[in-house]
Amino acid sequence: MFESGQVLQDRYQLQQKLGQTMAGRQTWLAVDFSTQPNESVVLKLLAFSVKEIETWLASSFRLEAGEAKIAAA
């Protein structure tokens, strides 16, 4: 997972996590070192753990199975 202070691609330093979804997407306030002066930017990142992927796949499968039952009715 990402942490405050972490530098990505030798360019962005993560400052503060602004949000996170169940699907693993994270939004961060960061500093862009490639600009002069350094500017604050917002980054949207994908961060998946194996457990998050398994949970998402299981819930997606249940949803699709439910949709198939409705369509057949």
Helices and strands as residue ranges (DSSP letters): E 7-8, E 12-20, E 25-32, E 39-46, H 50-72
